[in-house]
Amino acid sequence: MPFAKRFQLDHTDRVILRNLQAEGRITNVELARRAGLTAPPCLRRLRALEDEGVVRGYHADLDAESLGYAVTVFAMVSLKSQAEADLCAFEDHCSRHPQIRECHMLNGEIDFLLKVVSHDLPEFQRFLTEHLTGAPNVASVKTSLTIRTTKNEPGVPVD
């Protein structure tokens, strides 16, 4: 059951979450100051948010191009069968490929939307033919190459 349905987040929790999401490396002392708390209660609140799964982890936001990933493609995958075992098998297939950065099961004509990164277009084409179109149970794959990204904001809005 999601955290928000079991417990009410108060204004202070939301201040903590908003600041932490914007600045993952913020110190507990600074986070407490911004939330109007002292450090120990702020840390207790943060640990409770982590324990409840509201804060799932911490990561660095890396620039793909700086690491040589010049191509980002969205792949829309349709499967031949939507039986639960087949859906899970495809999700497992996706989890084994680090170039697939996101995998979303959809409702509608397309079964999955994937975000795939590659160093260049020939590398993506090899990945597409060797690992996506030929994967078990895949009926079709439609791709769209990203031209420009104007917004890439991780996380969710914290009201």
N, C-alpha and C positions, 0 to 999 in steps of 0.2 A: 504494500500500500504506500503511495507517495507520501512524503514527509508533510506536505502542505495540507493533506487531508487528515492527518493524525494530530498535527500540532499547528497552532497559528504562529506564523512568523510575525514578530513585532517589528516596529520601526527600527530598533537597534540591530536586529538580525539582518534586516534588509540593507542597512547602511554597511554592515560588515560584508555582506555578500557583494554589493555593488562595488565597494572599494577593492575587495580581494579579486573579483573578476577583472577589474580594470588594471590592477597592479599585483600580479601573483607573488612578487618578491617583497611586498610591503612587510615591514617588521611588525611584530605584534604590538610593540609600543606605539608605533604610528597609527596602526589600525585602531587601537584602543582610543587614542586621542581623537581620531576622526569620528568614532562612534560615541564619544562622550563617556567612556569607561576608563577604569584603570586596567593595567595589563592582565592581572589574574582572571577577572571575570570575562574579559574579552577572549582570552585563551580558552576558558571553559566553554563559552558559547561556540567558538570556532570548532572545538573538539566535538561538541554535541552535533553541530551541523555536518561534520565529517562522518561521525558515527551513524547518523541517520541517512547518509548517502546524498545529502543535498550538495555538499562539496565532494565531488568524485575523485579529484586528483589535481595535480599541479603539473604544468608543462611550460616549455619555452615555445614561443611563437616564432618558428623559423621561416626565413624567406626562401621559398622554393627555387627561385632563379639564382640566388647566391650559391645554392648547392648544386646547380647545374640542371635543375628540372625546369626547362623552358616551356614545356607543353603540359597543359591541363585539359583533360577531355571529360565530358559527361557522357556516360554510356547508358542507354536505356535498353534493358535486357528483358526479353519475353521468354518464358519457359514453356516447354511442351506440356508439363504437368504441374499443377499447383498443389499436389498432395503435400501434407506437412513434411513428410520425410524428404521429398524432393526439394522443397523450399530450404529446409535445414541443410541439405547436402550442398546446395548452391551457396548458401551463406558460409559454410565451412570452406568451400573452394575459395571464396573471396578472402576469407581471413588468412589464407596461406600466401597471399600475394601482397607484399608491402607497397607496390605501386597503387593498389586500390586503397585510397585514403578514406573513403566513405562508402557505405553500402546501405541503401534504404529500400525496404520492401514497400511497394506502393499498392494502392487500391486503384483498379482501372485496367486499361489495356496493357500497360507496361507493368511487369512484375517487380523489377528492381531498377533503381537509379544508382549508378556508381560514379564516384569521382576518382579519376585515374590521373596520375602524374607520370611523365616520361621525360627523359633528357632531350629527345628530339622526335620528330614525326616518324622516321623509319623504326625507331625503337617501339613507339606506340603501335605501329602497324604490325610488328612482329608479336607484340603482346596480345593484340586483338585477335590475330589469327591463331596463335599457338595456345592461348589461355582462356579466351572468352568465347569466340564463336564455336570453337571445337569442344567446349566443356560439356559434360553430360547434361542432358535435358534442356539445353539451350535451343530455342526455336529461332530467335533472331536477336541481333544487336544493332541498334541505331546509335550513332555517335554524333556529338556536337563538340567541335573544337572551340575552346575559350579564346576569344580575341583580346579582351581586356576585362579586368576585374575592377570595378569601381567601389565595391563594398565587400568586405570579408570580415565580418565582426563575429568573433567566437562567443559562445555562451548564449545566454538568454536575457531579455530585458528584466531588470529587477525593479518592480513597481515600488 
